[in-house]
Amino acid sequence: MGEGRDREMEQDRKLKELENQVREKEQREADLELELEILRKARDYAEEHGSLNGVNRSKGKEQKKRT
């Protein structure tokens, strides 16, 4: 009878561990999606304001960086 209980406890522990791993993976994925969104917005802003390699890509005109 004790073996069955030990086995059940071990399975519960493994299940909780896997649930934690899934939660951590989902959180990392959400963090990466947020970071990607921020980078896209930063790129769009830079393109709009001509601060990406000194070229304003939205207008197609070269501009010198303001320093």
PDB file of N, CA, C, O and CB in Angstrom:
ATOM      1  N   MET A   1       0.827  -1.195   0.000  1.00  0.00           N
ATOM      2  CA  MET A   1       0.000   0.000   0.000  1.00  0.00           C
ATOM      3  C   MET A   1       0.870   1.257   0.000  1.00  0.00           C
ATOM      4  O   MET A   1       0.520   2.244  -0.647  1.00  0.00           O
ATOM      5  CB  MET A   1      -0.940  -0.001   1.212  1.00  0.00           C
ATOM      6  N   GLY A   2       1.990   1.236   0.709  1.00  0.00           N
ATOM      7  CA  GLY A   2       2.875   2.389   0.772  1.00  0.00           C
ATOM      8  C   GLY A   2       3.503   2.704  -0.569  1.00  0.00           C
ATOM      9  O   GLY A   2       3.757   3.865  -0.890  1.00  0.00           O
ATOM     10  N   GLU A   3       3.755   1.651  -1.363  1.00  0.00           N
ATOM     11  CA  GLU A   3       4.357   1.873  -2.681  1.00  0.00           C
ATOM     12  C   GLU A   3       3.427   2.658  -3.599  1.00  0.00           C
ATOM     13  O   GLU A   3       3.878   3.518  -4.355  1.00  0.00           O
ATOM     14  CB  GLU A   3       4.718   0.539  -3.328  1.00  0.00           C
ATOM     15  N   GLY A   4       2.145   2.366  -3.533  1.00  0.00           N
ATOM     16  CA  GLY A   4       1.168   3.076  -4.358  1.00  0.00           C
ATOM     17  C   GLY A   4       1.111   4.549  -3.999  1.00  0.00           C
ATOM     18  O   GLY A   4       1.013   5.405  -4.878  1.00  0.00           O
ATOM     19  N   ARG A   5       1.172   4.842  -2.715  1.00  0.00           N
ATOM     20  CA  ARG A   5       1.142   6.228  -2.242  1.00  0.00           C
ATOM     21  C   ARG A   5       2.411   6.973  -2.663  1.00  0.00           C
ATOM     22  O   ARG A   5       2.356   8.122  -3.101  1.00  0.00           O
ATOM     23  CB  ARG A   5       0.984   6.270  -0.708  1.00  0.00           C
ATOM     24  N   ASP A   6       3.561   6.292  -2.522  1.00  0.00           N
ATOM     25  CA  ASP A   6       4.834   6.897  -2.940  1.00  0.00           C
ATOM     26  C   ASP A   6       4.827   7.204  -4.437  1.00  0.00           C
ATOM     27  O   ASP A   6       5.295   8.254  -4.878  1.00  0.00           O
ATOM     28  CB  ASP A   6       6.013   5.964  -2.599  1.00  0.00           C
ATOM     29  N   ARG A   7       4.294   6.276  -5.188  1.00  0.00           N
ATOM     30  CA  ARG A   7       4.230   6.446  -6.642  1.00  0.00           C
ATOM     31  C   ARG A   7       3.323   7.636  -6.995  1.00  0.00           C
ATOM     32  O   ARG A   7       3.648   8.442  -7.866  1.00  0.00           O
ATOM     33  CB  ARG A   7       3.711   5.145  -7.323  1.00  0.00           C
ATOM     34  N   GLU A   8       2.198   7.725  -6.310  1.00  0.00           N
ATOM     35  CA  GLU A   8       1.268   8.829  -6.546  1.00  0.00           C
ATOM     36  C   GLU A   8       1.912  10.166  -6.184  1.00  0.00           C
ATOM     37  O   GLU A   8       1.752  11.149  -6.907  1.00  0.00           O
ATOM     38  CB  GLU A   8      -0.025   8.625  -5.737  1.00  0.00           C
ATOM     39  N   MET A   9       2.626  10.203  -5.086  1.00  0.00           N
ATOM     40  CA  MET A   9       3.300  11.438  -4.667  1.00  0.00           C
ATOM     41  C   MET A   9       4.369  11.834  -5.687  1.00  0.00           C
ATOM     42  O   MET A   9       4.526  13.015  -5.997  1.00  0.00           O
ATOM     43  CB  MET A   9       3.935  11.263  -3.264  1.00  0.00           C
ATOM     44  N   GLU A  10       5.095  10.860  -6.203  1.00  0.00           N
ATOM     45  CA  GLU A  10       6.133  11.122  -7.205  1.00  0.00           C
ATOM     46  C   GLU A  10       5.507  11.658  -8.490  1.00  0.00           C
ATOM     47  O   GLU A  10       6.036  12.589  -9.097  1.00  0.00           O
ATOM     48  CB  GLU A  10       6.945   9.839  -7.499  1.00  0.00           C
ATOM     49  N   GLN A  11       4.390  11.080  -8.903  1.00  0.00           N
ATOM     50  CA  GLN A  11       3.703  11.557 -10.102  1.00  0.00           C
ATOM     51  C   GLN A  11       3.181  12.978  -9.892  1.00  0.00           C
ATOM     52  O   GLN A  11       3.262  13.807 -10.798  1.00  0.00           O
ATOM     53  CB  GLN A  11       2.544  10.611 -10.472  1.00  0.00           C
ATOM     54  N   ASP A  12       2.649  13.261  -8.712  1.00  0.00           N
ATOM     55  CA  ASP A  12       2.180  14.611  -8.406  1.00  0.00           C
ATOM     56  C   ASP A  12       3.332  15.611  -8.454  1.00  0.00           C
ATOM     57  O   ASP A  12       3.181  16.715  -8.979  1.00  0.00           O
ATOM     58  CB  ASP A  12       1.507  14.645  -7.026  1.00  0.00           C
ATOM     59  N   ARG A  13       4.474  15.224  -7.910  1.00  0.00           N
ATOM     60  CA  ARG A  13       5.644  16.095  -7.924  1.00  0.00           C
ATOM     61  C   ARG A  13       6.089  16.367  -9.355  1.00  0.00           C
ATOM     62  O   ARG A  13       6.387  17.508  -9.709  1.00  0.00           O
ATOM     63  CB  ARG A  13       6.791  15.472  -7.119  1.00  0.00           C
ATOM     64  N   LYS A  14       6.134  15.321 -10.177  1.00  0.00           N
ATOM     65  CA  LYS A  14       6.535  15.486 -11.573  1.00  0.00           C
ATOM     66  C   LYS A  14       5.535  16.359 -12.328  1.00  0.00           C
ATOM     67  O   LYS A  14       5.925  17.190 -13.149  1.00  0.00           O
ATOM     68  CB  LYS A  14       6.664  14.118 -12.259  1.00  0.00           C
ATOM     69  N   LEU A  15       4.250  16.168 -12.048  1.00  0.00           N
ATOM     70  CA  LEU A  15       3.225  16.979 -12.699  1.00  0.00           C
ATOM     71  C   LEU A  15       3.390  18.449 -12.339  1.00  0.00           C
ATOM     72  O   LEU A  15       3.321  19.313 -13.214  1.00  0.00           O
ATOM     73  CB  LEU A  15       1.826  16.492 -12.306  1.00  0.00           C
ATOM     74  N   LYS A  16       3.606  18.740 -11.061  1.00  0.00           N
ATOM     75  CA  LYS A  16       3.803  20.128 -10.630  1.00  0.00           C
ATOM     76  C   LYS A  16       5.046  20.724 -11.273  1.00  0.00           C
ATOM     77  O   LYS A  16       5.046  21.888 -11.672  1.00  0.00           O
ATOM     78  CB  LYS A  16       3.913  20.207  -9.101  1.00  0.00           C
ATOM     79  N   GLU A  17       6.100  19.929 -11.372  1.00  0.00           N
ATOM     80  CA  GLU A  17       7.336  20.397 -12.004  1.00  0.00           C
ATOM     81  C   GLU A  17       7.098  20.740 -13.476  1.00  0.00           C
ATOM     82  O   GLU A  17       7.571  21.767 -13.962  1.00  0.00           O
ATOM     83  CB  GLU A  17       8.441  19.329 -11.878  1.00  0.00           C
ATOM     84  N   LEU A  18       6.366  19.879 -14.180  1.00  0.00           N
ATOM     85  CA  LEU A  18       6.058  20.137 -15.588  1.00  0.00           C
ATOM     86  C   LEU A  18       5.158  21.362 -15.739  1.00  0.00           C
ATOM     87  O   LEU A  18       5.342  22.157 -16.660  1.00  0.00           O
ATOM     88  CB  LEU A  18       5.388  18.911 -16.222  1.00  0.00           C
ATOM     89  N   GLU A  19       4.196  21.516 -14.848  1.00  0.00           N
ATOM     90  CA  GLU A  19       3.322  22.695 -14.883  1.00  0.00           C
ATOM     91  C   GLU A  19       4.134  23.969 -14.687  1.00  0.00           C
ATOM     92  O   GLU A  19       3.886  24.977 -15.349  1.00  0.00           O
ATOM     93  CB  GLU A  19       2.225  22.593 -13.802  1.00  0.00           C
ATOM     94  N   ASN A  20       5.101  23.923 -13.779  1.00  0.00           N
ATOM     95  CA  ASN A  20       5.979  25.077 -13.560  1.00  0.00           C
ATOM     96  C   ASN A  20       6.811  25.378 -14.800  1.00  0.00           C
ATOM     97  O   ASN A  20       6.988  26.539 -15.169  1.00  0.00           O
ATOM     98  CB  ASN A  20       6.900  24.830 -12.359  1.00  0.00           C
ATOM     99  N   GLN A  21       7.318  24.338 -15.438  1.00  0.00           N
ATOM    100  CA  GLN A  21       8.114  24.530 -16.649  1.00  0.00           C
ATOM    101  C   GLN A  21       7.274  25.169 -17.752  1.00  0.00           C
ATOM    102  O   GLN A  21       7.748  26.055 -18.464  1.00  0.00           O
ATOM    103  CB  GLN A  21       8.691  23.188 -17.132  1.00  0.00           C
ATOM    104  N   VAL A  22       6.028  24.719 -17.892  1.00  0.00           N
ATOM    105  CA  VAL A  22       5.134  25.285 -18.901  1.00  0.00           C
ATOM    106  C   VAL A  22       4.872  26.750 -18.593  1.00  0.00           C
ATOM    107  O   VAL A  22       4.915  27.592 -19.489  1.00  0.00           O
ATOM    108  CB  VAL A  22       3.806  24.500 -18.963  1.00  0.00           C
ATOM    109  N   ARG A  23       4.598  27.059 -17.326  1.00  0.00           N
ATOM    110  CA  ARG A  23       4.344  28.450 -16.931  1.00  0.00           C
ATOM    111  C   ARG A  23       5.555  29.332 -17.226  1.00  0.00           C
ATOM    112  O   ARG A  23       5.413  30.438 -17.747  1.00  0.00           O
ATOM    113  CB  ARG A  23       3.988  28.527 -15.435  1.00  0.00           C
ATOM    114  N   GLU A  24       6.753  28.834 -16.887  1.00  0.00           N
ATOM    115  CA  GLU A  24       7.979  29.597 -17.140  1.00  0.00           C
ATOM    116  C   GLU A  24       8.186  29.816 -18.635  1.00  0.00           C
ATOM    117  O   GLU A  24       8.573  30.906 -19.057  1.00  0.00           O
ATOM    118  CB  GLU A  24       9.196  28.875 -16.538  1.00  0.00           C
ATOM    119  N   LYS A  25       7.929  28.783 -19.438  1.00  0.00           N
ATOM    120  CA  LYS A  25       8.082  28.911 -20.887  1.00  0.00           C
ATOM    121  C   LYS A  25       7.089  29.919 -21.436  1.00  0.00           C
ATOM    122  O   LYS A  25       7.445  30.743 -22.279  1.00  0.00           O
ATOM    123  CB  LYS A  25       7.896  27.551 -21.577  1.00  0.00           C
ATOM    124  N   GLU A  26       5.857  29.866 -20.972  1.00  0.00           N
ATOM    125  CA  GLU A  26       4.845  30.823 -21.430  1.00  0.00           C
ATOM    126  C   GLU A  26       5.225  32.246 -21.041  1.00  0.00           C
ATOM    127  O   GLU A  26       4.996  33.178 -21.812  1.00  0.00           O
ATOM    128  CB  GLU A  26       3.469  30.470 -20.849  1.00  0.00           C
ATOM    129  N   GLN A  27       5.805  32.424 -19.855  1.00  0.00           N
ATOM    130  CA  GLN A  27       6.220  33.759 -19.423  1.00  0.00           C
ATOM    131  C   GLN A  27       7.380  34.265 -20.269  1.00  0.00           C
ATOM    132  O   GLN A  27       7.404  35.435 -20.653  1.00  0.00           O
ATOM    133  CB  GLN A  27       6.615  33.746 -17.940  1.00  0.00           C
ATOM    134  N   ARG A  28       8.340  33.393 -20.563  1.00  0.00           N
ATOM    135  CA  ARG A  28       9.466  33.783 -21.429  1.00  0.00           C
ATOM    136  C   ARG A  28       8.949  34.171 -22.813  1.00  0.00           C
ATOM    137  O   ARG A  28       9.405  35.152 -23.401  1.00  0.00           O
ATOM    138  CB  ARG A  28      10.504  32.625 -21.544  1.00  0.00           C
ATOM    139  N   GLU A  29       8.000  33.400 -23.326  1.00  0.00           N
ATOM    140  CA  GLU A  29       7.439  33.707 -24.639  1.00  0.00           C
ATOM    141  C   GLU A  29       6.729  35.061 -24.624  1.00  0.00           C
ATOM    142  O   GLU A  29       6.877  35.850 -25.557  1.00  0.00           O
ATOM    143  CB  GLU A  29       6.465  32.602 -25.077  1.00  0.00           C
ATOM    144  N   ALA A  30       5.963  35.330 -23.571  1.00  0.00           N
ATOM    145  CA  ALA A  30       5.275  36.616 -23.454  1.00  0.00           C
ATOM    146  C   ALA A  30       6.285  37.757 -23.357  1.00  0.00           C
ATOM    147  O   ALA A  30       6.091  38.813 -23.959  1.00  0.00           O
ATOM    148  CB  ALA A  30       4.344  36.621 -22.228  1.00  0.00           C
ATOM    149  N   ASP A  31       7.358  37.546 -22.600  1.00  0.00           N
ATOM    150  CA  ASP A  31       8.407  38.571 -22.472  1.00  0.00           C
ATOM    151  C   ASP A  31       9.060  38.856 -23.824  1.00  0.00           C
ATOM    152  O   ASP A  31       9.306  40.012 -24.167  1.00  0.00           O
ATOM    153  CB  ASP A  31       9.479  38.124 -21.453  1.00  0.00           C
ATOM    154  N   LEU A  32       9.340  37.796 -24.590  1.00  0.00           N
ATOM    155  CA  LEU A  32       9.966  37.973 -25.901  1.00  0.00           C
ATOM    156  C   LEU A  32       9.023  38.668 -26.874  1.00  0.00           C
ATOM    157  O   LEU A  32       9.459  39.491 -27.679  1.00  0.00           O
ATOM    158  CB  LEU A  32      10.400  36.624 -26.470  1.00  0.00           C
ATOM    159  N   GLU A  33       7.741  38.344 -26.808  1.00  0.00           N
ATOM    160  CA  GLU A  33       6.771  39.018 -27.674  1.00  0.00           C
ATOM    161  C   GLU A  33       6.702  40.507 -27.341  1.00  0.00           C
ATOM    162  O   GLU A  33       6.626  41.343 -28.241  1.00  0.00           O
ATOM    163  CB  GLU A  33       5.376  38.373 -27.533  1.00  0.00           C
ATOM    164  N   LEU A  34       6.728  40.836 -26.060  1.00  0.00           N
ATOM    165  CA  LEU A  34       6.711  42.234 -25.649  1.00  0.00           C
ATOM    166  C   LEU A  34       7.976  42.950 -26.118  1.00  0.00           C
ATOM    167  O   LEU A  34       7.910  44.075 -26.613  1.00  0.00           O
ATOM    168  CB  LEU A  34       6.572  42.343 -24.123  1.00  0.00           C
ATOM    169  N   GLU A  35       9.118  42.300 -25.963  1.00  0.00           N
ATOM    170  CA  GLU A  35      10.376  42.890 -26.409  1.00  0.00           C
ATOM    171  C   GLU A  35      10.362  43.120 -27.926  1.00  0.00           C
ATOM    172  O   GLU A  35      10.834  44.150 -28.406  1.00  0.00           O
ATOM    173  CB  GLU A  35      11.560  41.985 -26.015  1.00  0.00           C
ATOM    174  N   LEU A  36       9.822  42.163 -28.669  1.00  0.00           N
ATOM    175  CA  LEU A  36       9.727  42.309 -30.116  1.00  0.00           C
ATOM    176  C   LEU A  36       8.829  43.485 -30.483  1.00  0.00           C
ATOM    177  O   LEU A  36       9.156  44.251 -31.389  1.00  0.00           O
ATOM    178  CB  LEU A  36       9.198  41.021 -30.750  1.00  0.00           C
ATOM    179  N   GLU A  37       7.720  43.635 -29.802  1.00  0.00           N
ATOM    180  CA  GLU A  37       6.811  44.747 -30.056  1.00  0.00           C
ATOM    181  C   GLU A  37       7.509  46.083 -29.778  1.00  0.00           C
ATOM    182  O   GLU A  37       7.363  47.033 -30.547  1.00  0.00           O
ATOM    183  CB  GLU A  37       5.540  44.612 -29.190  1.00  0.00           C
ATOM    184  N   ILE A  38       8.255  46.150 -28.693  1.00  0.00           N
ATOM    185  CA  ILE A  38       8.989  47.373 -28.351  1.00  0.00           C
ATOM    186  C   ILE A  38      10.027  47.689 -29.428  1.00  0.00           C
ATOM    187  O   ILE A  38      10.157  48.837 -29.853  1.00  0.00           O
ATOM    188  CB  ILE A  38       9.675  47.230 -26.969  1.00  0.00           C
ATOM    189  N   LEU A  39      10.760  46.673 -29.866  1.00  0.00           N
ATOM    190  CA  LEU A  39      11.769  46.885 -30.904  1.00  0.00           C
ATOM    191  C   LEU A  39      11.141  47.337 -32.221  1.00  0.00           C
ATOM    192  O   LEU A  39      11.691  48.198 -32.908  1.00  0.00           O
ATOM    193  CB  LEU A  39      12.572  45.607 -31.125  1.00  0.00           C
ATOM    194  N   ARG A  40      10.010  46.770 -32.568  1.00  0.00           N
ATOM    195  CA  ARG A  40       9.324  47.196 -33.790  1.00  0.00           C
ATOM    196  C   ARG A  40       8.890  48.657 -33.691  1.00  0.00           C
ATOM    197  O   ARG A  40       9.048  49.421 -34.643  1.00  0.00           O
ATOM    198  CB  ARG A  40       8.102  46.300 -34.062  1.00  0.00           C
ATOM    199  N   LYS A  41       8.346  49.042 -32.543  1.00  0.00           N
ATOM    200  CA  LYS A  41       7.922  50.428 -32.363  1.00  0.00           C
ATOM    201  C   LYS A  41       9.117  51.373 -32.406  1.00  0.00           C
ATOM    202  O   LYS A  41       9.030  52.464 -32.970  1.00  0.00           O
ATOM    203  CB  LYS A  41       7.168  50.590 -31.038  1.00  0.00           C
ATOM    204  N   ALA A  42      10.227  50.957 -31.814  1.00  0.00           N
ATOM    205  CA  ALA A  42      11.437  51.779 -31.836  1.00  0.00           C
ATOM    206  C   ALA A  42      11.941  51.935 -33.261  1.00  0.00           C
ATOM    207  O   ALA A  42      12.352  53.025 -33.659  1.00  0.00           O
ATOM    208  CB  ALA A  42      12.534  51.164 -30.946  1.00  0.00           C
ATOM    209  N   ARG A  43      11.914  50.862 -34.026  1.00  0.00           N
ATOM    210  CA  ARG A  43      12.338  50.926 -35.427  1.00  0.00           C
ATOM    211  C   ARG A  43      11.420  51.859 -36.222  1.00  0.00           C
ATOM    212  O   ARG A  43      11.890  52.698 -36.991  1.00  0.00           O
ATOM    213  CB  ARG A  43      12.343  49.512 -36.059  1.00  0.00           C
ATOM    214  N   ASP A  44      10.117  51.705 -36.028  1.00  0.00           N
ATOM    215  CA  ASP A  44       9.164  52.565 -36.739  1.00  0.00           C
ATOM    216  C   ASP A  44       9.377  54.031 -36.379  1.00  0.00           C
ATOM    217  O   ASP A  44       9.339  54.904 -37.246  1.00  0.00           O
ATOM    218  CB  ASP A  44       7.722  52.149 -36.417  1.00  0.00           C
ATOM    219  N   TYR A  45       9.599  54.293 -35.103  1.00  0.00           N
ATOM    220  CA  TYR A  45       9.849  55.669 -34.657  1.00  0.00           C
ATOM    221  C   TYR A  45      11.116  56.213 -35.311  1.00  0.00           C
ATOM    222  O   TYR A  45      11.138  57.340 -35.807  1.00  0.00           O
ATOM    223  CB  TYR A  45       9.971  55.732 -33.114  1.00  0.00           C
ATOM    224  N   ALA A  46      12.173  55.394 -35.305  1.00  0.00           N
ATOM    225  CA  ALA A  46      13.445  55.828 -35.895  1.00  0.00           C
ATOM    226  C   ALA A  46      13.277  56.112 -37.386  1.00  0.00           C
ATOM    227  O   ALA A  46      13.826  57.083 -37.907  1.00  0.00           O
ATOM    228  CB  ALA A  46      14.537  54.759 -35.676  1.00  0.00           C
ATOM    229  N   GLU A  47      12.521  55.265 -38.058  1.00  0.00           N
ATOM    230  CA  GLU A  47      12.303  55.487 -39.491  1.00  0.00           C
ATOM    231  C   GLU A  47      11.515  56.767 -39.724  1.00  0.00           C
ATOM    232  O   GLU A  47      11.826  57.518 -40.648  1.00  0.00           O
ATOM    233  CB  GLU A  47      11.566  54.293 -40.118  1.00  0.00           C
ATOM    234  N   GLU A  48      10.521  57.025 -38.922  1.00  0.00           N
ATOM    235  CA  GLU A  48       9.696  58.230 -39.076  1.00  0.00           C
ATOM    236  C   GLU A  48      10.488  59.501 -38.810  1.00  0.00           C
ATOM    237  O   GLU A  48      10.257  60.529 -39.445  1.00  0.00           O
ATOM    238  CB  GLU A  48       8.497  58.170 -38.140  1.00  0.00           C
ATOM    239  N   HIS A  49      11.418  59.427 -37.874  1.00  0.00           N
ATOM    240  CA  HIS A  49      12.132  60.631 -37.459  1.00  0.00           C
ATOM    241  C   HIS A  49      13.537  60.728 -38.030  1.00  0.00           C
ATOM    242  O   HIS A  49      14.330  61.564 -37.597  1.00  0.00           O
ATOM    243  CB  HIS A  49      12.201  60.686 -35.969  1.00  0.00           C
ATOM    244  N   GLY A  50      13.842  59.889 -38.984  1.00  0.00           N
ATOM    245  CA  GLY A  50      15.112  60.000 -39.696  1.00  0.00           C
ATOM    246  C   GLY A  50      16.329  59.712 -38.849  1.00  0.00           C
ATOM    247  O   GLY A  50      17.414  60.216 -39.139  1.00  0.00           O
ATOM    248  N   SER A  51      16.177  58.924 -37.821  1.00  0.00           N
ATOM    249  CA  SER A  51      17.329  58.666 -36.973  1.00  0.00           C
ATOM    250  C   SER A  51      17.851  57.241 -37.140  1.00  0.00           C
ATOM    251  O   SER A  51      18.522  56.709 -36.255  1.00  0.00           O
ATOM    252  CB  SER A  51      16.971  58.921 -35.523  1.00  0.00           C
ATOM    253  N   LEU A  52      17.543  56.638 -38.263  1.00  0.00           N
ATOM    254  CA  LEU A  52      18.046  55.300 -38.536  1.00  0.00           C
ATOM    255  C   LEU A  52      19.108  55.402 -39.621  1.00  0.00           C
ATOM    256  O   LEU A  52      18.777  55.560 -40.796  1.00  0.00           O
ATOM    257  CB  LEU A  52      16.897  54.336 -38.962  1.00  0.00           C
ATOM    258  N   ASN A  53      20.355  55.316 -39.250  1.00  0.00           N
ATOM    259  CA  ASN A  53      21.491  55.434 -40.183  1.00  0.00           C
ATOM    260  C   ASN A  53      21.468  56.748 -40.949  1.00  0.00           C
ATOM    261  O   ASN A  53      21.948  56.816 -42.081  1.00  0.00           O
ATOM    262  CB  ASN A  53      21.488  54.271 -41.169  1.00  0.00           C
ATOM    263  N   GLY A  54      20.928  57.766 -40.355  1.00  0.00           N
ATOM    264  CA  GLY A  54      20.928  59.070 -40.995  1.00  0.00           C
ATOM    265  C   GLY A  54      19.999  59.179 -42.187  1.00  0.00           C
ATOM    266  O   GLY A  54      20.083  60.148 -42.941  1.00  0.00           O
ATOM    267  N   VAL A  55      19.129  58.227 -42.374  1.00  0.00           N
ATOM    268  CA  VAL A  55      18.224  58.245 -43.517  1.00  0.00           C
ATOM    269  C   VAL A  55      16.793  58.228 -43.018  1.00  0.00           C
ATOM    270  O   VAL A  55      16.422  57.414 -42.173  1.00  0.00           O
ATOM    271  CB  VAL A  55      18.490  57.047 -44.459  1.00  0.00           C
ATOM    272  N   ASN A  56      16.008  59.124 -43.546  1.00  0.00           N
ATOM    273  CA  ASN A  56      14.588  59.120 -43.243  1.00  0.00           C
ATOM    274  C   ASN A  56      13.921  58.245 -44.290  1.00  0.00           C
ATOM    275  O   ASN A  56      13.626  58.698 -45.396  1.00  0.00           O
ATOM    276  CB  ASN A  56      13.984  60.576 -43.228  1.00  0.00           C
ATOM    277  N   ARG A  57      13.691  57.006 -43.940  1.00  0.00           N
ATOM    278  CA  ARG A  57      13.194  56.053 -44.926  1.00  0.00           C
ATOM    279  C   ARG A  57      11.762  56.335 -45.340  1.00  0.00           C
ATOM    280  O   ARG A  57      11.365  55.991 -46.453  1.00  0.00           O
ATOM    281  CB  ARG A  57      13.294  54.656 -44.385  1.00  0.00           C
ATOM    282  N   SER A  58      10.982  56.952 -44.471  1.00  0.00           N
ATOM    283  CA  SER A  58       9.592  57.217 -44.847  1.00  0.00           C
ATOM    284  C   SER A  58       9.504  58.244 -45.967  1.00  0.00           C
ATOM    285  O   SER A  58       8.545  58.243 -46.738  1.00  0.00           O
ATOM    286  CB  SER A  58       8.798  57.699 -43.637  1.00  0.00           C
ATOM    287  N   LYS A  59      10.500  59.118 -46.058  1.00  0.00           N
ATOM    288  CA  LYS A  59      10.514  60.127 -47.122  1.00  0.00           C
ATOM    289  C   LYS A  59      11.492  59.758 -48.228  1.00  0.00           C
ATOM    290  O   LYS A  59      11.454  60.337 -49.313  1.00  0.00           O
ATOM    291  CB  LYS A  59      10.871  61.497 -46.550  1.00  0.00           C
ATOM    292  N   GLY A  60      12.365  58.799 -47.956  1.00  0.00           N
ATOM    293  CA  GLY A  60      13.337  58.379 -48.953  1.00  0.00           C
ATOM    294  C   GLY A  60      14.444  59.385 -49.183  1.00  0.00           C
ATOM    295  O   GLY A  60      15.151  59.311 -50.187  1.00  0.00           O
ATOM    296  N   LYS A  61      14.602  60.314 -48.278  1.00  0.00           N
ATOM    297  CA  LYS A  61      15.642  61.331 -48.425  1.00  0.00           C
ATOM    298  C   LYS A  61      16.722  61.098 -47.384  1.00  0.00           C
ATOM    299  O   LYS A  61      16.445  60.737 -46.240  1.00  0.00           O
ATOM    300  CB  LYS A  61      15.052  62.760 -48.291  1.00  0.00           C
ATOM    301  N   GLU A  62      17.951  61.313 -47.806  1.00  0.00           N
ATOM    302  CA  GLU A  62      19.038  61.211 -46.842  1.00  0.00           C
ATOM    303  C   GLU A  62      19.107  62.482 -46.022  1.00  0.00           C
ATOM    304  O   GLU A  62      18.959  63.590 -46.537  1.00  0.00           O
ATOM    305  CB  GLU A  62      20.380  60.948 -47.547  1.00  0.00           C
ATOM    306  N   GLN A  63      19.333  62.294 -44.741  1.00  0.00           N
ATOM    307  CA  GLN A  63      19.498  63.422 -43.838  1.00  0.00           C
ATOM    308  C   GLN A  63      20.693  63.139 -42.955  1.00  0.00           C
ATOM    309  O   GLN A  63      20.987  61.987 -42.634  1.00  0.00           O
ATOM    310  CB  GLN A  63      18.216  63.671 -42.989  1.00  0.00           C
ATOM    311  N   LYS A  64      21.371  64.187 -42.571  1.00  0.00           N
ATOM    312  CA  LYS A  64      22.453  64.021 -41.622  1.00  0.00           C
ATOM    313  C   LYS A  64      21.852  63.898 -40.234  1.00  0.00           C
ATOM    314  O   LYS A  64      20.840  64.521 -39.913  1.00  0.00           O
ATOM    315  CB  LYS A  64      23.457  65.199 -41.697  1.00  0.00           C
ATOM    316  N   LYS A  65      22.498  63.083 -39.427  1.00  0.00           N
ATOM    317  CA  LYS A  65      22.038  62.941 -38.046  1.00  0.00           C
ATOM    318  C   LYS A  65      22.237  64.250 -37.316  1.00  0.00           C
ATOM    319  O   LYS A  65      23.238  64.944 -37.493  1.00  0.00           O
ATOM    320  CB  LYS A  65      22.782  61.797 -37.323  1.00  0.00           C
ATOM    321  N   ARG A  66      21.267  64.562 -36.502  1.00  0.00           N
ATOM    322  CA  ARG A  66      21.400  65.762 -35.663  1.00  0.00           C
ATOM    323  C   ARG A  66      22.177  65.390 -34.418  1.00  0.00           C
ATOM    324  O   ARG A  66      21.812  64.470 -33.686  1.00  0.00           O
ATOM    325  CB  ARG A  66      20.002  66.361 -35.288  1.00  0.00           C
ATOM    326  N   THR A  67      23.258  66.125 -34.191  1.00  0.00           N
ATOM    327  CA  THR A  67      24.067  65.829 -33.003  1.00  0.00           C
ATOM    328  C   THR A  67      24.203  67.054 -32.145  1.00  0.00           C
ATOM    329  O   THR A  67      24.849  67.006 -31.099  1.00  0.00           O
ATOM    330  CB  THR A  67      25.448  65.309 -33.393  1.00  0.00           C
TER     331      THR A  67
END
